[in-house]
Amino acid sequence: MSASKTSKTPFVPTDPLGLDELLSPEDLAVRDTVRSWAADRVLPHIAQWYEDGELPGIRDLARELGSIGALGMSLTGYGCAGASAVQYGLACLELEAADSGIRSLVSVQGSLAMYAIWKYGSEEQKERWLPGMAAGELIGCFGLTEPDVGSDPAAMRTYAKRDGTDWVLNGRKMWITNGSVAAVAVVWAQTDEGIRGFAVPTDTPGFSAPEIKHKWSLRASVTSELLMDDVRLPADAVLPEVTGLKGPLGCLSHARYGIIWGSMGAARASFESALDYAKTREQFGKPIGGFQLTQAKLADMALELHKGILLAHHLGRRMDAGTLRPEQISFGKLNNVREAIDICRTARTVLGANGISLEYPVMRHATNLESVLTYEGTVEMHQLVLGKALTGLDAFR
């Protein structure tokens, strides 16, 4: 009887492992809502946005994302959706299937800026910022990386010094998503007490956020530098519930989790583009999908894509259960982004010369993933996190 049931189960090329069976009706509803929004609001325009190197109407997009509950969606209270980790992951997958820049907008808003305030902020800070951010009325950014400091955030040079009851903030941050359009910047700085986080209104005198241009990746995304020149902040600007690197690193873990799912969205879009192309593009009198070498490429891409989605789903269930460890997040980020890039590159070969055209999404996803591979922890950093966990030996020092 079991074999009979198995034989009657259809094989679905877009879901070859039947992973949709792991999802609840609520999970599917979240996924379908975000997929529909992306199909309507992003996909018809994204190639042009990417070519132009801009994200027009970002504030309108943020408000729309807020209206479907996608901003800070796994947080509770303050207008946030209170969705599960798996549902948040599914949203990230669908957003990045459209473009990594759109997923970055959502990740930085929810998993970094909002999460920092939600996790480490005072009640007054939460009430001031989070409802507007959840609705997309206020955009946030997260200032950790500096021009000369990337993988070693403990060496940051941005400094905040007490002056009476105030703080005076000086320094620079680099490669900051949403920076030029943000109403609030969560900025991490050295202090005499250790590393502290500050919720900085971006209209504070001395604060500026010039946009970074001439990018060949994440072109449909607002990327900025943050400049702080004697930015005077009241005592209540500091996030009171954390001191030290565990603050920003805790936020990064939350954001890296979204990347585990999101990277599979970029991979899926590229794989499906290659699959459709292989069934219609003819060479030597038949579709190229009928040749063994092309089928081998499609099979290998499908294997890595759906293994990656299964890994993301497993880690999401662990996050929902409160058992997900930072090393496991490194496992997922390292594997899924690396495999997503390989899928994009293989998909490009299936499309041949058409693979470099913006008429197809493959090259856009491939170039975007070069940024995703680096931010939120480089390959090398995640390898060393896993190496330390496996051996008990610290190679960072």
C-alpha positions as CSV (number, residue, x, y, z in Angstrom):
1,M,0.0,0.0,0.0
2,S,2.8,2.4,0.8
3,A,4.5,1.8,-2.5
4,S,1.2,2.4,-4.3
5,K,0.7,5.7,-2.6
6,T,4.3,6.7,-3.5
7,S,3.8,5.8,-7.1
8,K,0.7,8.0,-7.3
9,T,2.4,11.1,-5.9
10,P,3.2,13.4,-8.7
11,F,6.7,14.8,-9.2
12,V,6.7,18.5,-9.2
13,P,9.8,20.1,-10.8
14,T,9.5,23.2,-8.7
15,D,9.2,21.2,-5.5
16,P,10.9,17.9,-6.2
17,L,11.2,17.0,-2.5
18,G,7.7,17.9,-1.6
19,L,8.9,20.5,0.9
20,D,5.6,22.4,0.7
21,E,4.2,19.6,2.8
22,L,6.3,20.8,5.7
23,L,4.5,24.2,5.6
24,S,1.3,25.0,7.5
25,P,-1.6,26.9,5.8
26,E,-0.5,30.0,7.6
27,D,3.1,29.5,6.3
28,L,1.8,29.1,2.8
29,A,-0.4,32.2,3.1
30,V,2.6,34.3,4.2
31,R,4.7,33.0,1.3
32,D,2.0,33.6,-1.2
33,T,1.3,37.1,0.0
34,V,4.9,38.1,-0.3
35,R,5.4,36.3,-3.6
36,S,2.3,38.1,-5.0
37,W,3.6,41.5,-3.8
38,A,7.0,41.0,-5.3
39,A,5.5,39.8,-8.6
40,D,3.3,42.9,-8.8
41,R,5.6,45.6,-7.4
42,V,9.2,44.5,-8.1
43,L,9.6,42.1,-10.9
44,P,8.1,44.3,-13.7
45,H,10.7,47.1,-12.8
46,I,13.7,45.5,-11.2
47,A,15.8,45.1,-14.3
48,Q,15.5,48.8,-15.1
49,W,16.2,49.8,-11.5
50,Y,19.3,47.6,-11.5
51,E,20.5,49.0,-14.8
52,D,19.9,52.6,-13.6
53,G,21.5,51.8,-10.2
54,E,18.7,53.2,-8.1
55,L,15.7,52.1,-6.1
56,P,13.0,54.8,-6.9
57,G,10.1,55.1,-4.5
58,I,11.8,53.3,-1.7
59,R,9.6,55.0,0.9
60,D,6.5,53.8,-0.9
61,L,7.9,50.3,-1.1
62,A,8.6,50.4,2.6
63,R,5.1,51.4,3.4
64,E,3.7,48.7,1.2
65,L,6.0,46.1,2.9
66,G,4.8,47.4,6.2
67,S,1.2,47.0,5.1
68,I,1.7,43.2,4.4
69,G,3.5,42.8,7.8
70,A,7.0,42.2,6.3
71,L,8.9,44.7,8.4
72,G,10.1,43.3,11.8
73,M,7.7,40.5,11.1
74,S,9.1,38.0,13.6
75,L,9.1,40.5,16.4
76,T,6.2,40.9,18.8
77,G,4.3,44.0,19.9
78,Y,4.6,47.6,18.7
79,G,2.7,46.9,15.5
80,C,4.9,43.9,14.5
81,A,3.4,40.8,13.0
82,G,4.7,38.3,15.5
83,A,5.3,35.8,12.7
84,S,7.3,32.6,13.1
85,A,10.9,32.3,12.1
86,V,9.9,30.0,9.3
87,Q,7.4,32.5,8.0
88,Y,10.0,35.3,8.1
89,G,12.4,33.0,6.2
90,L,9.8,32.3,3.6
91,A,9.3,36.0,3.1
92,C,13.0,36.5,2.7
93,L,13.2,33.8,0.1
94,E,10.4,35.4,-1.9
95,L,11.8,38.9,-1.6
96,E,15.3,37.8,-2.8
97,A,13.8,35.8,-5.6
98,A,12.8,39.2,-6.8
99,D,16.1,40.9,-5.9
100,S,18.7,40.8,-3.1
101,G,18.4,44.6,-2.7
102,I,14.7,44.3,-1.7
103,R,15.4,41.6,0.8
104,S,18.3,43.7,2.1
105,L,15.9,46.6,2.7
106,V,13.7,44.3,4.7
107,S,16.5,42.6,6.6
108,V,18.2,45.8,7.6
109,Q,14.9,47.3,8.7
110,G,13.6,44.4,10.7
111,S,16.5,42.1,11.6
112,L,19.1,44.8,12.4
113,A,17.6,48.2,13.2
114,M,14.3,47.2,14.6
115,Y,15.7,44.1,16.3
116,A,18.4,46.1,18.0
117,I,15.8,48.5,19.5
118,W,13.3,45.7,20.3
119,K,16.0,43.6,22.0
120,Y,18.2,46.1,23.7
121,G,16.2,49.4,23.7
122,S,14.3,51.1,26.5
123,E,10.5,51.1,26.5
124,E,10.5,54.7,25.5
125,Q,12.8,53.9,22.5
126,K,10.6,51.0,21.5
127,E,7.4,53.2,21.6
128,R,9.1,56.0,19.8
129,W,10.5,54.0,16.8
130,L,9.1,50.6,16.4
131,P,5.4,51.2,15.4
132,G,6.5,53.6,12.6
133,M,9.2,51.2,11.4
134,A,6.8,48.3,11.4
135,A,4.4,50.3,9.3
136,G,7.2,51.4,6.9
137,E,6.6,55.0,7.8
138,L,10.1,55.3,9.3
139,I,13.1,53.6,7.7
140,G,16.1,52.5,9.8
141,C,19.7,51.6,9.2
142,F,22.4,49.8,11.2
143,G,25.9,51.3,11.5
144,L,28.6,48.7,12.4
145,T,31.1,48.3,9.5
146,E,33.6,51.1,9.0
147,P,35.9,52.0,6.1
148,D,38.9,50.3,7.8
149,V,37.0,47.8,9.9
150,G,34.9,44.9,8.6
151,S,35.3,41.5,10.0
152,D,36.9,42.7,13.2
153,P,34.2,45.0,14.7
154,A,36.0,45.1,18.1
155,A,38.5,47.4,16.3
156,M,35.9,50.0,15.4
157,R,37.1,53.6,15.7
158,T,33.7,55.4,16.0
159,Y,33.7,56.8,19.5
160,A,31.0,58.2,21.9
161,K,32.2,60.2,24.8
162,R,30.1,61.5,27.7
163,D,29.7,65.2,28.0
164,G,27.7,66.0,31.1
165,T,24.5,64.0,30.7
166,D,24.9,63.9,26.9
167,W,26.9,61.8,24.5
168,V,29.0,63.2,21.7
169,L,29.5,60.8,18.8
170,N,32.2,60.9,16.2
171,G,33.2,58.5,13.5
172,R,32.3,56.9,10.1
173,K,30.4,53.8,9.0
174,M,30.5,52.3,5.5
175,W,28.4,50.2,3.3
176,I,25.2,51.0,5.2
177,T,21.9,49.8,3.6
178,N,19.1,52.4,3.8
179,G,21.4,55.0,5.3
180,S,20.5,57.9,3.1
181,V,16.7,57.4,3.6
182,A,16.7,56.4,7.2
183,A,15.0,58.3,10.0
184,V,16.9,56.5,12.7
185,A,20.4,55.0,12.6
186,V,21.4,52.3,15.1
187,V,25.1,53.1,15.5
188,W,27.6,51.1,17.5
189,A,30.5,52.9,19.0
190,Q,33.4,52.5,21.4
191,T,32.9,54.2,24.8
192,D,34.8,54.3,28.1
193,E,32.4,51.6,29.2
194,G,32.8,49.3,26.2
195,I,30.9,49.1,22.9
196,R,27.5,50.7,23.1
197,G,24.6,51.1,20.7
198,F,22.8,54.4,20.0
199,A,19.5,55.2,18.4
200,V,20.5,58.3,16.4
201,P,17.8,60.4,14.8
202,T,19.3,61.2,11.4
203,D,18.2,64.8,11.5
204,T,20.6,65.4,14.4
205,P,23.2,68.1,13.7
206,G,26.5,66.7,12.6
207,F,25.0,63.5,11.1
208,S,25.0,62.9,7.4
209,A,24.6,59.9,5.1
210,P,25.9,60.4,1.5
211,E,24.9,57.7,-0.8
212,I,27.5,55.3,-2.3
213,K,27.4,55.1,-6.1
214,H,29.3,53.2,-8.8
215,K,28.3,49.7,-7.4
216,W,28.3,46.6,-9.6
217,S,26.3,44.7,-7.0
218,L,23.1,45.5,-5.1
219,R,22.5,48.3,-7.6
220,A,18.7,48.4,-6.8
221,S,19.5,49.3,-3.2
222,V,20.3,52.4,-1.2
223,T,23.9,52.0,0.2
224,S,25.5,54.9,2.1
225,E,28.3,56.1,4.3
226,L,27.4,57.5,7.7
227,L,29.4,60.5,8.9
228,M,29.2,61.7,12.5
229,D,30.9,64.9,13.4
230,D,30.3,65.9,17.0
231,V,26.8,64.4,17.0
232,R,25.3,65.4,20.4
233,L,22.8,62.9,21.8
234,P,20.8,62.9,25.0
235,A,21.4,60.2,27.6
236,D,18.3,58.4,26.5
237,A,19.7,57.7,23.0
238,V,21.9,54.8,24.2
239,L,20.4,51.3,24.1
240,P,20.4,50.5,27.8
241,E,20.2,46.7,27.8
242,V,23.5,45.7,26.3
243,T,27.2,46.5,26.5
244,G,29.9,44.9,24.3
245,L,30.0,43.1,21.0
246,K,27.3,40.7,22.0
247,G,24.9,43.5,21.1
248,P,25.7,43.9,17.4
249,L,26.6,40.3,17.0
250,G,23.2,39.2,18.3
251,C,21.6,41.4,15.7
252,L,23.8,40.0,13.0
253,S,22.7,36.5,13.9
254,H,19.1,37.5,13.3
255,A,20.0,39.0,9.9
256,R,22.2,36.1,8.8
257,Y,19.3,33.8,9.4
258,G,17.2,35.7,6.9
259,I,20.1,35.4,4.4
260,I,20.0,31.6,4.7
261,W,16.6,31.7,3.2
262,G,17.0,34.7,1.0
263,S,20.0,33.3,-0.9
264,M,17.9,30.3,-1.9
265,G,15.4,32.8,-3.5
266,A,18.0,34.2,-5.8
267,A,19.1,30.6,-6.6
268,R,15.5,29.5,-7.3
269,A,14.9,32.4,-9.7
270,S,18.1,31.6,-11.6
271,F,17.4,27.8,-11.7
272,E,13.8,28.3,-12.9
273,S,15.0,30.7,-15.6
274,A,17.6,28.1,-16.8
275,L,15.0,25.3,-16.6
276,D,12.4,27.3,-18.7
277,Y,15.1,28.3,-21.2
278,A,16.4,24.7,-21.5
279,K,12.9,23.5,-22.5
280,T,12.5,26.1,-25.3
281,R,15.9,26.9,-26.6
282,E,16.7,24.7,-29.6
283,Q,20.2,23.6,-30.8
284,F,21.0,20.8,-33.2
285,G,17.3,20.3,-33.9
286,K,16.0,19.9,-30.4
287,P,15.6,21.7,-27.0
288,I,18.9,21.9,-25.2
289,G,17.2,20.4,-22.2
290,G,17.2,17.2,-24.1
291,F,21.0,16.9,-24.0
292,Q,22.7,15.0,-21.2
293,L,25.1,17.7,-20.2
294,T,22.3,20.3,-19.8
295,Q,20.2,17.8,-17.8
296,A,23.2,17.1,-15.6
297,K,23.5,20.8,-14.8
298,L,19.8,21.1,-14.1
299,A,19.9,18.0,-11.8
300,D,22.9,19.4,-9.9
301,M,21.3,22.8,-9.5
302,A,18.1,21.3,-8.2
303,L,19.9,19.2,-5.7
304,E,21.8,22.1,-4.1
305,L,18.7,24.4,-4.3
306,H,16.4,22.1,-2.5
307,K,19.0,20.9,0.0
308,G,19.5,24.5,0.9
309,I,15.8,25.2,1.3
310,L,15.6,22.1,3.5
311,L,18.5,23.3,5.6
312,A,16.9,26.7,6.0
313,H,13.6,25.2,7.0
314,H,15.4,23.0,9.7
315,L,17.2,26.0,11.1
316,G,14.0,28.0,11.1
317,R,12.3,25.3,13.2
318,R,15.2,25.4,15.6
319,M,14.9,29.2,15.9
320,D,11.2,28.9,16.6
321,A,12.0,26.3,19.3
322,G,14.7,28.5,20.8
323,T,17.5,26.0,20.1
324,L,19.3,27.6,17.2
325,R,23.0,28.3,17.9
326,P,25.1,30.9,16.2
327,E,27.4,28.2,14.8
328,Q,24.4,26.7,13.1
329,I,23.6,30.1,11.5
330,S,27.1,30.2,10.2
331,F,26.6,26.7,8.8
332,G,23.6,27.8,6.9
333,K,24.9,31.2,5.7
334,L,28.2,29.7,4.5
335,N,26.5,26.8,2.7
336,N,23.5,28.5,1.1
337,V,25.1,31.6,-0.2
338,R,28.1,29.7,-1.6
339,E,25.8,27.2,-3.3
340,A,23.5,30.0,-4.5
341,I,26.4,31.6,-6.4
342,D,27.3,28.3,-8.0
343,I,23.7,27.8,-9.1
344,C,23.6,31.2,-10.7
345,R,26.9,30.6,-12.5
346,T,25.7,27.3,-13.8
347,A,22.4,28.7,-14.8
348,R,24.3,31.4,-16.8
349,T,26.0,28.7,-18.8
350,V,22.7,27.1,-19.7
351,L,21.5,30.4,-21.0
352,G,24.7,31.0,-22.9
353,A,25.2,34.5,-24.1
354,N,21.6,35.4,-23.1
355,G,22.7,34.7,-19.5
356,I,24.5,38.1,-19.3
357,S,21.4,40.0,-20.5
358,L,19.1,41.8,-18.0
359,E,16.2,40.3,-20.0
360,Y,16.9,37.3,-17.7
361,P,17.5,37.5,-13.9
362,V,20.6,35.3,-13.7
363,M,23.5,37.7,-14.0
364,R,21.7,40.2,-11.7
365,H,21.3,37.6,-9.0
366,A,24.9,36.4,-9.5
367,T,26.4,39.9,-9.0
368,N,24.1,40.6,-6.0
369,L,25.2,37.4,-4.3
370,E,28.8,38.6,-4.5
371,S,27.8,41.2,-1.9
372,V,25.7,38.8,0.1
373,L,28.7,36.4,0.3
374,T,30.6,39.2,2.0
375,Y,28.2,41.0,4.2
376,E,27.0,39.6,7.5
377,G,30.2,37.6,7.8
378,T,32.6,36.6,5.0
379,V,33.1,33.0,3.9
380,E,36.4,33.0,5.9
381,M,34.7,34.2,9.1
382,H,32.0,31.6,9.0
383,Q,34.6,28.9,8.2
384,L,36.5,29.9,11.3
385,V,33.4,30.0,13.4
386,L,32.7,26.4,12.4
387,G,36.3,25.4,12.7
388,K,36.4,26.6,16.3
389,A,33.2,24.8,17.1
390,L,34.5,21.6,15.5
391,T,37.9,21.6,17.1
392,G,37.6,23.7,20.2
393,L,40.6,25.8,19.0
394,D,40.3,29.5,18.3
395,A,41.9,30.5,15.0
396,F,40.8,34.1,15.2
397,R,43.7,35.0,17.5
